[in-house]
């Protein structure tokens, strides 16, 4: 049972995409398509090259946006507005998940590499409004993305999170390395486990996992 491993936790940090909603909603398919289109239009390259650059920048810089900013001096505002202008019709409210998050002892926040307004839309569509004490997007970390340790440090300093008494829930396994190094309890939320020393727990059912902690 995982509960004893979380007895010290007073701050609960949740990623957004594919963490607070199931990957089957496939929201990121829409976002990736809009990213590719933005790269095509901005760099004036064909779709295949834009798609390759989108993935390469994500791999090498943490996010496509970070690569575009560092290599092409891109203004992040219009990009974030464009890529997050997607349909949320495939999201359903989850009252059970909301109740379990609210029952966790201590402070609950969302921290995403997406933008804050998009995160708020997703949270509302999932029926999770009011479950969190704060919501932070990439803009709140000065557009530095996860998995950079400096990005986590900026958000945690802003919110007052003490990593040694905090837990991180995240679908992208590489984004758990820095939290682990900072002393956080780490939970990989994904259909398949990823073996790494910086991952303490894995679950493919966030709500069910939280039910074992409260």
N, CA, C and O of each residue as an XYZ file, in Angstrom:
856
protein
N       0.842     -1.197      0.000
C       0.000      0.000      0.000
C       0.881      1.252      0.000
O       1.844      1.326      0.763
N       0.562      2.231     -0.843
C       1.432      3.409     -0.932
C       1.240      4.434      0.176
O       2.099      5.300      0.345
N       0.163      4.375      0.929
C      -0.168      5.457      1.857
C       0.969      5.822      2.814
O       1.223      7.012      2.994
N       1.671      4.863      3.442
C       2.745      5.250      4.365
C       3.847      6.076      3.707
O       4.524      6.853      4.380
N       4.031      5.911      2.391
C       5.074      6.646      1.687
C       4.704      8.109      1.458
O       5.535      8.900      1.012
N       3.470      8.465      1.760
C       2.999      9.834      1.550
C       2.600     10.518      2.855
O       2.002     11.594      2.836
N       2.929      9.899      3.985
C       2.497     10.453      5.275
C       3.127     11.807      5.572
O       2.599     12.573      6.377
N       4.261     12.109      4.923
C       4.954     13.381      5.152
C       4.526     14.471      4.179
O       4.962     15.615      4.307
N       3.682     14.135      3.213
C       3.379     15.057      2.114
C       2.335     16.085      2.526
O       1.261     15.735      3.017
N       2.662     17.352      2.321
C       1.737     18.454      2.610
C       1.478     19.317      1.380
O       0.732     20.292      1.454
N       2.093     18.964      0.244
C       1.855     19.687     -1.014
C       1.800     18.664     -2.143
O       2.678     17.812     -2.276
N       0.755     18.768     -2.947
C       0.482     17.796     -4.005
C       0.495     18.539     -5.335
O      -0.327     19.426     -5.565
N       1.427     18.177     -6.206
C       1.626     18.874     -7.477
C       1.215     17.943     -8.617
O       1.728     16.831     -8.744
N       0.284     18.417     -9.442
C      -0.243     17.608    -10.538
C       0.069     18.249    -11.876
O      -0.161     19.443    -12.074
N       0.595     17.449    -12.795
C       0.637     17.842    -14.192
C      -0.803     17.885    -14.712
O      -1.727     17.442    -14.030
N      -0.985     18.410    -15.904
C      -2.335     18.552    -16.468
C      -2.621     17.504    -17.541
O      -3.377     16.560    -17.315
N      -2.001     17.684    -18.720
C      -2.347     16.864    -19.880
C      -1.985     15.404    -19.665
O      -0.866     15.078    -19.270
N      -2.954     14.527    -19.931
C      -2.813     13.074    -19.788
C      -2.524     12.651    -18.347
O      -2.101     11.522    -18.098
N      -2.757     13.565    -17.401
C      -2.631     13.247    -15.985
C      -3.967     13.466    -15.295
O      -4.482     12.566    -14.633
N      -4.531     14.664    -15.448
C      -5.835     14.968    -14.845
C      -6.999     14.583    -15.753
O      -8.161     14.759    -15.385
N      -6.694     14.067    -16.919
C      -7.715     13.448    -17.773
C      -7.058     12.245    -18.452
O      -5.834     12.220    -18.585
N      -7.822     11.264    -18.876
C      -7.238     10.046    -19.461
C      -6.664     10.302    -20.847
O      -7.219     11.093    -21.609
N      -5.559      9.643    -21.184
C      -4.979      9.818    -22.519
C      -5.952      9.508    -23.647
O      -5.784     10.009    -24.759
N      -6.963      8.692    -23.381
C      -7.936      8.345    -24.420
C      -8.685      9.562    -24.940
O      -9.272      9.502    -26.020
N      -8.680     10.662    -24.200
C      -9.316     11.892    -24.682
C      -8.566     12.484    -25.868
O      -9.144     13.219    -26.668
N      -7.278     12.164    -25.980
C      -6.442     12.520    -27.127
C      -6.429     14.025    -27.413
O      -6.405     14.438    -28.572
N      -6.445     14.821    -26.380
C      -6.350     16.276    -26.572
C      -5.023     16.649    -27.199
O      -4.948     17.572    -28.011
N      -3.971     15.927    -26.820
C      -2.661     16.330    -27.312
C      -2.500     16.070    -28.808
O      -1.624     16.659    -29.442
N      -3.324     15.206    -29.375
C      -3.318     15.052    -30.828
C      -3.686     16.378    -31.491
O      -3.074     16.786    -32.478
N      -4.693     17.040    -30.931
C      -5.100     18.346    -31.464
C      -3.997     19.381    -31.278
O      -3.701     20.158    -32.186
N      -3.392     19.384    -30.091
C      -2.342     20.367    -29.806
C      -1.146     20.151    -30.721
O      -0.597     21.114    -31.255
N      -0.736     18.901    -30.910
C       0.418     18.621    -31.761
C       0.153     19.031    -33.207
O       1.051     19.533    -33.882
N      -1.066     18.824    -33.683
C      -1.401     19.248    -35.049
C      -1.289     20.760    -35.182
O      -0.807     21.258    -36.199
N      -1.728     21.493    -34.169
C      -1.662     22.951    -34.221
C      -0.218     23.435    -34.044
O       0.164     24.459    -34.611
N       0.587     22.704    -33.262
C       2.013     23.023    -33.168
C       2.680     22.900    -34.544
O       3.402     23.795    -34.985
N       2.423     21.785    -35.198
C       3.025     21.553    -36.507
C       2.628     22.643    -37.485
O       3.468     23.138    -38.237
N       1.352     23.024    -37.483
C       0.891     24.076    -38.384
C       1.582     25.392    -38.068
O       1.944     26.136    -38.980
N       1.770     25.690    -36.784
C       2.415     26.943    -36.400
C       3.870     26.957    -36.855
O       4.363     27.982    -37.326
N       4.556     25.832    -36.720
C       5.947     25.745    -37.188
C       5.999     25.918    -38.704
O       6.873     26.615    -39.219
N       5.064     25.284    -39.425
C       5.006     25.443    -40.873
C       4.865     26.910    -41.264
O       5.596     27.412    -42.118
N       3.919     27.583    -40.630
C       3.623     28.968    -40.999
C       4.741     29.915    -40.594
O       5.055     30.861    -41.317
N       5.347     29.657    -39.428
C       6.358     30.578    -38.900
C       7.705     30.409    -39.592
O       8.356     31.394    -39.941
N       8.120     29.164    -39.790
C       9.434     28.905    -40.385
C       9.371     28.686    -41.894
O      10.399     28.556    -42.558
N       8.145     28.648    -42.427
C       7.935     28.444    -43.866
C       8.629     27.162    -44.349
O       9.448     27.169    -45.268
N       8.259     26.067    -43.682
C       8.792     24.755    -44.053
C       7.615     23.821    -44.347
O       6.502     24.072    -43.884
N       7.844     22.754    -45.105
C       6.749     21.809    -45.389
C       6.347     21.032    -44.140
O       7.066     21.012    -43.141
N       5.182     20.394    -44.221
C       4.610     19.735    -43.047
C       5.538     18.672    -42.460
O       5.701     18.605    -41.242
N       6.137     17.857    -43.291
C       6.995     16.782    -42.774
C       8.169     17.353    -41.984
O       8.526     16.822    -40.932
N       8.767     18.424    -42.481
C       9.884     19.041    -41.762
C       9.405     19.705    -40.484
O      10.072     19.624    -39.452
N       8.258     20.359    -40.544
C       7.704     21.006    -39.352
C       7.402     19.984    -38.273
O       7.652     20.229    -37.093
N       6.864     18.836    -38.673
C       6.547     17.794    -37.700
C       7.823     17.242    -37.073
O       7.868     16.965    -35.875
N       8.864     17.086    -37.899
C      10.149     16.596    -37.387
C      10.763     17.607    -36.410
O      11.300     17.224    -35.370
N      10.679     18.892    -36.748
C      11.222     19.928    -35.869
C      10.443     20.000    -34.563
O      11.025     20.183    -33.494
N       9.116     19.856    -34.654
C       8.294     19.877    -33.444
C       8.769     18.820    -32.454
O       8.943     19.099    -31.268
N       8.974     17.611    -32.951
C       9.423     16.527    -32.068
C      10.862     16.734    -31.608
O      11.184     16.496    -30.444
N      11.725     17.175    -32.516
C      13.135     17.397    -32.164
C      13.275     18.451    -31.075
O      14.058     18.283    -30.140
N      12.514     19.540    -31.195
C      12.605     20.603    -30.182
C      12.053     20.123    -28.838
O      12.582     20.476    -27.783
N      10.995     19.323    -28.881
C      10.466     18.745    -27.632
C      11.519     17.865    -26.968
O      11.723     17.928    -25.756
N      12.184     17.046    -27.775
C      13.190     16.121    -27.247
C      14.412     16.866    -26.705
O      14.922     16.528    -25.637
N      14.874     17.865    -27.432
C      16.137     18.522    -27.093
C      15.984     19.687    -26.122
O      16.928     20.021    -25.407
N      14.802     20.313    -26.087
C      14.638     21.542    -25.304
C      13.531     21.463    -24.257
O      13.292     22.431    -23.535
N      12.856     20.320    -24.169
C      11.802     20.172    -23.173
C      10.416     20.390    -23.729
O       9.490     19.647    -23.405
N      10.260     21.415    -24.573
C       9.013     21.675    -25.287
C       9.342     22.207    -26.676
O      10.434     22.728    -26.905
N       8.405     22.075    -27.590
C       8.568     22.689    -28.912
C       8.740     24.184    -28.771
O       9.568     24.788    -29.452
N       7.952     24.789    -27.879
C       8.046     26.240    -27.671
C       9.444     26.650    -27.260
O       9.973     27.631    -27.783
N      10.060     25.921    -26.332
C      11.399     26.281    -25.866
C      12.397     26.274    -27.019
O      13.247     27.159    -27.117
N      12.291     25.276    -27.889
C      13.179     25.238    -29.042
C      12.953     26.406    -29.985
O      13.905     27.002    -30.490
N      11.700     26.727    -30.216
C      11.384     27.854    -31.098
C      11.877     29.175    -30.515
O      12.371     30.035    -31.244
N      11.742     29.333    -29.207
C      12.206     30.563    -28.574
C      13.731     30.668    -28.626
O      14.271     31.736    -28.914
N      14.418     29.571    -28.351
C      15.881     29.606    -28.263
C      16.540     29.696    -29.636
O      17.561     30.365    -29.793
N      15.964     29.031    -30.618
C      16.605     28.951    -31.924
C      16.040     29.942    -32.936
O      16.696     30.256    -33.929
N      14.819     30.438    -32.688
C      14.172     31.297    -33.681
C      13.607     32.580    -33.071
O      12.917     33.338    -33.753
N      13.895     32.827    -31.798
C      13.456     34.053    -31.116
C      11.942     34.250    -31.233
O      11.464     35.358    -31.480
N      11.203     33.161    -31.051
C       9.742     33.198    -31.201
C       9.078     33.904    -30.026
O       9.486     33.718    -28.879
N       8.064     34.709    -30.299
C       7.226     35.311    -29.261
C       6.282     34.229    -28.742
O       5.485     33.699    -29.517
N       6.345     33.881    -27.443
C       5.558     32.744    -26.960
C       4.060     32.994    -26.890
O       3.278     32.050    -27.005
N       3.639     34.241    -26.702
C       2.217     34.518    -26.491
C       1.315     34.037    -27.611
O       0.415     33.238    -27.354
N       1.517     34.492    -28.853
C       0.653     34.036    -29.949
C       0.726     32.529    -30.167
O      -0.275     31.898    -30.509
N       1.894     31.960    -29.972
C       2.042     30.501    -30.120
C       1.161     29.764    -29.120
O       0.417     28.858    -29.494
N       1.243     30.150    -27.850
C       0.458     29.472    -26.818
C      -1.042     29.631    -27.069
O      -1.810     28.689    -26.873
N      -1.456     30.819    -27.500
C      -2.873     31.025    -27.816
C      -3.314     30.098    -28.943
O      -4.397     29.516    -28.889
N      -2.472     29.965    -29.961
C      -2.829     29.177    -31.139
C      -2.908     27.692    -30.810
O      -3.908     27.043    -31.118
N      -1.866     27.149    -30.189
C      -1.806     25.691    -30.030
C      -2.820     25.172    -29.022
O      -3.189     23.998    -29.062
N      -3.281     26.045    -28.109
C      -4.243     25.600    -27.102
C      -5.695     25.935    -27.456
O      -6.599     25.738    -26.645
N      -5.908     26.437    -28.662
C      -7.266     26.733    -29.118
C      -7.871     25.453    -29.701
O      -7.996     25.304    -30.917
N      -8.241     24.540    -28.809
C      -8.700     23.215    -29.226
C     -10.065     22.916    -28.611
O     -10.518     23.601    -27.694
N     -10.702     21.883    -29.137
C     -11.976     21.415    -28.592
C     -11.739     20.548    -27.352
O     -10.845     19.702    -27.322
N     -12.560     20.784    -26.343
C     -12.520     19.961    -25.131
C     -13.739     19.044    -25.034
O     -14.090     18.566    -23.955
N     -14.367     18.812    -26.165
C     -15.612     18.040    -26.173
C     -15.435     16.606    -25.691
O     -16.400     15.979    -25.252
N     -14.213     16.077    -25.766
C     -13.992     14.691    -25.355
C     -13.706     14.557    -23.863
O     -13.437     13.456    -23.381
N     -13.762     15.671    -23.127
C     -13.544     15.619    -21.682
C     -14.870     15.554    -20.956
O     -15.828     16.230    -21.330
N     -14.922     14.739    -19.916
C     -16.111     14.623    -19.077
C     -15.765     15.001    -17.643
O     -14.629     14.809    -17.207
N     -16.734     15.536    -16.907
C     -16.495     15.814    -15.486
C     -16.239     14.525    -14.719
O     -16.780     13.469    -15.047
N     -15.402     14.633    -13.688
C     -15.074     13.467    -12.861
C     -15.207     13.876    -11.399
O     -14.239     14.291    -10.761
N     -16.431     13.750    -10.884
C     -16.702     14.176     -9.507
C     -15.915     13.348     -8.505
O     -15.506     13.863     -7.464
N     -15.697     12.072     -8.805
C     -14.947     11.200     -7.902
C     -13.499     11.663     -7.783
O     -12.952     11.726     -6.682
N     -12.881     11.986     -8.912
C     -11.509     12.490     -8.883
C     -11.443     13.814     -8.125
O     -10.523     14.034     -7.337
N     -12.401     14.683     -8.360
C     -12.429     15.972     -7.653
C     -12.489     15.765     -6.147
O     -11.763     16.419     -5.397
N     -13.345     14.867     -5.708
C     -13.495     14.620     -4.272
C     -12.213     14.054     -3.675
O     -11.841     14.402     -2.554
N     -11.540     13.190     -4.416
C     -10.317     12.575     -3.889
C      -9.163     13.570     -3.840
O      -8.346     13.526     -2.920
N      -9.090     14.455     -4.810
C      -8.058     15.507     -4.750
C      -8.330     16.426     -3.565
O      -7.416     16.759     -2.811
N      -9.571     16.830     -3.405
C      -9.917     17.735     -2.313
C      -9.677     17.107     -0.945
O      -9.421     17.817      0.028
N      -9.760     15.771     -0.865
C      -9.568     15.085      0.411
C      -8.105     14.942      0.808
O      -7.807     14.592      1.951
N      -7.193     15.205     -0.114
C      -5.776     15.110      0.215
C      -5.407     16.171      1.250
O      -5.866     17.309      1.149
N      -4.599     15.827      2.226
C      -4.236     16.806      3.259
C      -3.167     17.767      2.770
O      -2.093     17.340      2.347
N      -3.451     19.053      2.826
C      -2.452     20.040      2.437
C      -2.832     20.790      1.174
O      -3.997     20.830      0.779
N      -1.833     21.380      0.553
C      -2.030     22.260     -0.593
C      -1.970     21.445     -1.886
O      -1.146     20.542     -2.029
N      -2.865     21.784     -2.829
C      -2.904     21.102     -4.113
C      -2.736     22.126     -5.236
O      -3.454     23.124     -5.285
N      -1.778     21.872     -6.144
C      -1.573     22.784     -7.268
C      -1.437     22.001     -8.567
O      -1.118     20.812     -8.568
N      -1.686     22.692     -9.665
C      -1.446     22.157    -11.001
C      -0.259     22.909    -11.586
O      -0.175     24.134    -11.489
N       0.658     22.162    -12.193
C       1.800     22.772    -12.882
C       1.968     22.084    -14.226
O       2.259     20.890    -14.287
N       1.784     22.844    -15.311
C       1.789     22.295    -16.657
C       2.740     23.072    -17.560
O       3.018     24.247    -17.322
N       3.236     22.401    -18.598
C       4.004     23.076    -19.637
C       3.091     23.796    -20.616
O       3.572     24.521    -21.487
N       1.789     23.609    -20.488
C       0.844     24.410    -21.244
C       0.694     25.774    -20.588
O       1.404     26.090    -19.632
N      -0.212     26.569    -21.091
C      -0.417     27.898    -20.517
C      -1.534     27.848    -19.465
O      -2.391     26.965    -19.489
N      -1.501     28.812    -18.548
C      -2.461     28.851    -17.457
C      -3.914     28.892    -17.906
O      -4.727     28.120    -17.398
N      -4.273     29.783    -18.860
C      -5.686     29.837    -19.286
C      -6.186     28.512    -19.855
O      -7.323     28.117    -19.596
N      -5.357     27.834    -20.619
C      -5.745     26.516    -21.132
C      -5.953     25.537    -19.990
O      -6.921     24.776    -19.987
N      -5.051     25.552    -19.025
C      -5.189     24.653    -17.878
C      -6.496     24.899    -17.146
O      -7.170     23.951    -16.744
N      -6.856     26.154    -16.972
C      -8.109     26.485    -16.286
C      -9.304     25.956    -17.056
O     -10.268     25.494    -16.446
N      -9.267     26.012    -18.374
C     -10.361     25.478    -19.205
C     -10.503     23.978    -19.008
O     -11.609     23.464    -18.837
N      -9.374     23.281    -19.035
C      -9.407     21.825    -18.875
C      -9.919     21.456    -17.488
O     -10.757     20.565    -17.343
N      -9.413     22.141    -16.478
C      -9.834     21.869    -15.102
C     -11.342     22.061    -14.955
O     -12.018     21.247    -14.326
N     -11.863     23.135    -15.534
C     -13.299     23.403    -15.452
C     -14.098     22.307    -16.164
O     -15.111     21.842    -15.642
N     -13.646     21.893    -17.357
C     -14.367     20.878    -18.121
C     -14.356     19.526    -17.405
O     -15.273     18.723    -17.573
N     -13.316     19.282    -16.608
C     -13.228     18.032    -15.856
C     -13.986     18.101    -14.525
O     -14.028     17.124    -13.778
N     -14.580     19.258    -14.237
C     -15.309     19.404    -12.977
C     -14.396     19.495    -11.778
O     -14.781     19.136    -10.665
N     -13.168     19.980    -12.005
C     -12.173     20.053    -10.937
C     -11.963     21.471    -10.413
O     -11.090     21.697     -9.575
N     -12.746     22.418    -10.895
C     -12.622     23.782    -10.386
C     -12.903     23.785     -8.893
O     -13.889     23.208     -8.434
N     -12.034     24.434     -8.145
C     -12.180     24.463     -6.696
C     -11.395     23.386     -5.990
O     -11.260     23.421     -4.767
N     -10.863     22.409     -6.750
C     -10.084     21.335     -6.130
C      -8.640     21.757     -5.875
O      -7.941     21.133     -5.076
N      -8.190     22.821     -6.555
C      -6.790     23.221     -6.472
C      -6.641     24.613     -5.864
O      -7.499     25.482     -6.020
N      -5.531     24.789     -5.172
C      -5.231     26.085     -4.563
C      -4.583     27.053     -5.540
O      -4.663     28.267     -5.353
N      -3.940     26.528     -6.585
C      -3.291     27.382     -7.576
C      -3.059     26.578     -8.851
O      -2.970     25.351     -8.822
N      -2.965     27.295     -9.968
C      -2.691     26.682    -11.264
C      -1.567     27.476    -11.915
O      -1.645     28.698    -12.034
N      -0.517     26.765    -12.337
C       0.646     27.410    -12.940
C       0.910     26.830    -14.325
O       0.912     25.615    -14.520
N       1.132     27.729    -15.278
C       1.519     27.333    -16.624
C       2.977     27.658    -16.880
O       3.681     28.155    -16.001
N       3.421     27.370    -18.097
C       4.826     27.596    -18.451
C       5.210     29.063    -18.316
O       6.371     29.385    -18.060
N       4.235     29.950    -18.488
C       4.543     31.378    -18.372
C       4.957     31.764    -16.958
O       5.704     32.724    -16.770
N       4.482     31.028    -15.974
C       4.818     31.343    -14.581
C       6.239     30.911    -14.222
O       6.761     31.294    -13.175
N       6.864     30.111    -15.093
C       8.264     29.718    -14.905
C       9.171     30.480    -15.859
O      10.280     30.036    -16.155
N       8.702     31.628    -16.340
C       9.494     32.408    -17.283
C       9.691     31.705    -18.601
O      10.693     31.916    -19.285
N       8.714     30.851    -18.968
C       8.721     30.060    -20.197
C       9.825     29.006    -20.219
O      10.086     28.410    -21.265
N      10.470     28.770    -19.089
C      11.347     27.611    -18.977
C      10.465     26.386    -18.777
O       9.544     26.423    -17.961
N      10.723     25.303    -19.500
C       9.821     24.147    -19.427
C      10.312     23.065    -18.480
O      11.512     22.940    -18.237
N       9.379     22.283    -17.947
C       9.753     20.968    -17.460
C      10.374     20.222    -18.650
O       9.852     20.358    -19.757
N      11.432     19.461    -18.496
C      11.985     18.890    -17.267
C      13.099     19.704    -16.606
O      13.784     19.176    -15.730
N      13.310     20.973    -16.992
C      14.417     21.749    -16.430
C      14.218     21.958    -14.925
O      13.141     22.354    -14.479
N      15.261     21.689    -14.164
C      15.184     21.858    -12.710
C      14.861     23.302    -12.342
O      14.161     23.554    -11.361
N      15.377     24.262    -13.136
C      15.130     25.673    -12.843
C      13.656     26.028    -12.981
O      13.159     26.914    -12.285
N      12.960     25.341    -13.872
C      11.531     25.588    -14.044
C      10.761     25.151    -12.808
O       9.918     25.892    -12.301
N      11.051     23.946    -12.323
C      10.407     23.471    -11.093
C      10.736     24.398     -9.928
O       9.855     24.752     -9.144
N      11.997     24.788     -9.817
C      12.410     25.649     -8.700
C      11.667     26.975     -8.731
O      11.290     27.500     -7.683
N      11.453     27.522     -9.929
C      10.743     28.797    -10.040
C       9.298     28.667     -9.569
O       8.801     29.529     -8.843
N       8.629     27.606     -9.974
C       7.228     27.410     -9.581
C       7.127     27.135     -8.088
O       6.257     27.689     -7.416
N       7.996     26.297     -7.566
C       7.915     25.949     -6.150
C       8.260     27.146     -5.268
O       7.670     27.320     -4.202
N       9.202     27.966     -5.703
C       9.511     29.182     -4.943
C       8.330     30.139     -4.979
O       8.006     30.771     -3.974
N       7.694     30.243     -6.129
C       6.540     31.137     -6.283
C       5.393     30.712     -5.374
O       4.705     31.551     -4.794
N       5.195     29.393     -5.256
C       4.059     28.886     -4.488
C       4.397     28.608     -3.027
O       3.501     28.477     -2.193
N       5.679     28.520     -2.720
C       6.081     28.175     -1.357
C       6.107     26.685     -1.087
O       6.030     26.262      0.066
N       6.215     25.879     -2.141
C       6.269     24.427     -1.988
C       7.648     24.021     -1.472
O       8.668     24.437     -2.022
N       7.674     23.220     -0.430
C       8.918     22.619      0.065
C       9.026     21.228     -0.554
O       8.255     20.342     -0.184
N       9.951     21.008     -1.478
C       9.990     19.724     -2.198
C      10.084     18.500     -1.299
O       9.545     17.445     -1.634
N      10.755     18.628     -0.171
C      10.932     17.450      0.694
C       9.629     17.019      1.359
O       9.567     15.932      1.934
N       8.592     17.844      1.291
C       7.278     17.456      1.823
C       6.209     17.547      0.724
O       5.059     17.896      0.987
N       6.618     17.223     -0.516
C       5.707     17.345     -1.652
C       5.748     16.086     -2.511
O       6.700     15.308     -2.462
N       4.690     15.906     -3.300
C       4.603     14.787     -4.243
C       4.264     15.336     -5.620
O       3.528     16.314     -5.747
N       4.810     14.694     -6.652
C       4.594     15.116     -8.036
C       3.944     13.993     -8.823
O       4.423     12.859     -8.812
N       2.834     14.315     -9.517
C       2.108     13.364    -10.360
C       2.258     13.825    -11.809
O       1.924     14.966    -12.130
N       2.749     12.967    -12.673
C       3.170     13.403    -14.014
C       3.122     12.237    -14.993
O       3.507     11.118    -14.654
N       2.641     12.507    -16.230
C       2.573     11.438    -17.229
C       3.882     11.281    -17.996
O       4.185     10.179    -18.453
N       4.663     12.340    -18.149
C       5.927     12.286    -18.888
C       7.038     11.905    -17.915
O       7.432     12.708    -17.069
N       7.534     10.692    -18.037
C       8.469     10.158    -17.040
C       9.688     11.046    -16.848
O      10.168     11.191    -15.724
N      10.201     11.646    -17.925
C      11.416     12.447    -17.787
C      11.199     13.673    -16.906
O      12.151     14.223    -16.353
N       9.949     14.098    -16.780
C       9.646     15.269    -15.953
C       9.644     14.958    -14.464
O       9.405     15.846    -13.645
N       9.908     13.702    -14.106
C       9.982     13.335    -12.693
C      11.416     13.290    -12.170
O      11.629     13.155    -10.966
N      12.390     13.401    -13.054
C      13.787     13.316    -12.617
C      14.161     14.478    -11.711
O      14.739     14.267    -10.645
N      13.842     15.695    -12.113
C      14.189     16.864    -11.299
C      13.434     16.877     -9.970
O      14.054     17.131     -8.937
N      12.116     16.612     -9.948
C      11.429     16.552     -8.657
C      12.038     15.514     -7.711
O      12.171     15.767     -6.514
N      12.403     14.360     -8.241
C      13.034     13.339     -7.406
C      14.333     13.855     -6.820
O      14.605     13.662     -5.635
N      15.140     14.513     -7.648
C      16.419     15.051     -7.177
C      16.225     16.126     -6.112
O      17.095     16.339     -5.267
N      15.070     16.803     -6.159
C      14.764     17.847     -5.178
C      14.225     17.266     -3.878
O      14.074     17.990     -2.894
N      13.932     15.963     -3.861
C      13.455     15.314     -2.652
C      11.980     15.012     -2.621
O      11.444     14.677     -1.565
N      11.293     15.122     -3.771
C       9.864     14.880     -3.835
C       9.552     13.395     -3.977
O      10.380     12.618     -4.454
N       8.359     13.014     -3.561
C       7.798     11.700     -3.848
C       7.244     11.777     -5.268
O       6.513     12.715     -5.585
N       7.574     10.811     -6.133
C       7.192     10.894     -7.541
C       6.238      9.774     -7.933
O       6.401      8.623     -7.528
N       5.232     10.143     -8.737
C       4.241      9.184     -9.220
C       4.103      9.350    -10.731
O       3.751     10.424    -11.218
N       4.382      8.282    -11.457
C       4.233      8.280    -12.908
C       2.812      7.831    -13.236
O       2.409      6.719    -12.895
N       2.058      8.706    -13.902
C       0.668      8.435    -14.258
C       0.613      8.172    -15.760
O       0.662      9.105    -16.561
N       0.512      6.908    -16.137
C       0.577      6.551    -17.553
C       0.072      5.130    -17.735
O       0.062      4.348    -16.784
N      -0.348      4.788    -18.950
C      -0.819      3.419    -19.189
C       0.243      2.372    -18.903
O      -0.074      1.299    -18.390
N       1.511      2.667    -19.230
C       2.580      1.690    -19.063
C       3.648      2.224    -18.117
O       3.966      3.413    -18.156
N       4.204      1.366    -17.270
C       5.251      1.824    -16.346
C       6.551      2.129    -17.069
O       6.822      1.599    -18.147
N       7.348      2.989    -16.459
C       8.676      3.329    -16.963
C       9.661      3.075    -15.840
O       9.556      3.675    -14.771
N      10.608      2.199    -16.072
C      11.556      1.831    -15.027
C      12.650      2.889    -14.929
O      13.420      3.085    -15.870
N      12.712      3.556    -13.804
C      13.748      4.557    -13.564
C      13.877      4.762    -12.071
O      12.892      4.673    -11.337
N      15.088      5.037    -11.619
C      15.331      5.203    -10.187
C      14.603      6.414     -9.621
O      14.350      6.483     -8.418
N      14.262      7.378    -10.490
C      13.606      8.596    -10.009
C      12.079      8.482     -9.967
O      11.397      9.460     -9.662
N      11.542      7.310    -10.267
C      10.098      7.083    -10.188
C       9.822      6.168     -9.003
O      10.277      5.025     -8.972
N       9.077      6.677     -8.031
C       8.747      5.883     -6.851
C       7.524      4.995     -7.071
O       7.489      3.858     -6.601
N       6.526      5.508     -7.784
C       5.263      4.788     -7.953
C       4.781      4.965     -9.386
O       5.099      5.956    -10.044
N       4.016      3.999     -9.856
C       3.350      4.097    -11.159
C       1.884      3.753    -10.983
O       1.529      2.882    -10.188
N       1.029      4.449    -11.735
C      -0.392      4.097    -11.768
C      -0.964      4.430    -13.137
O      -0.548      5.396    -13.776
N      -1.910      3.631    -13.577
C      -2.666      3.968    -14.782
C      -4.063      4.448    -14.419
O      -4.926      4.581    -15.287
N      -4.283      4.708    -13.129
C      -5.590      5.143    -12.624
C      -5.359      6.139    -11.497
O      -5.250      5.748    -10.335
N      -5.285      7.421    -11.834
C      -4.980      8.436    -10.834
C      -6.008      8.457     -9.716
O      -5.643      8.507     -8.542
N      -7.286      8.419    -10.062
C      -8.324      8.478     -9.041
C      -8.222      7.293     -8.087
O      -8.334      7.451     -6.872
N      -8.008      6.101     -8.653
C      -7.877      4.921     -7.812
C      -6.649      4.987     -6.914
O      -6.692      4.542     -5.767
N      -5.557      5.537     -7.430
C      -4.342      5.671     -6.634
C      -4.583      6.629     -5.469
O      -4.196      6.343     -4.336
N      -5.226      7.771     -5.749
C      -5.499      8.746     -4.694
C      -6.419      8.172     -3.630
O      -6.300      8.514     -2.453
N      -7.340      7.295     -4.038
C      -8.248      6.688     -3.066
C      -7.488      5.880     -2.028
O      -7.977      5.694     -0.914
N      -6.304      5.400     -2.372
C      -5.493      4.611     -1.436
C      -4.660      5.497     -0.511
O      -3.998      5.006      0.403
N      -4.700      6.798     -0.758
C      -3.906      7.729      0.065
C      -4.728      8.490      1.093
O      -4.169      9.112      1.996
N      -6.055      8.445      0.965
C      -6.901      9.284      1.830
C      -7.698      8.424      2.809
O      -8.464      8.954      3.615
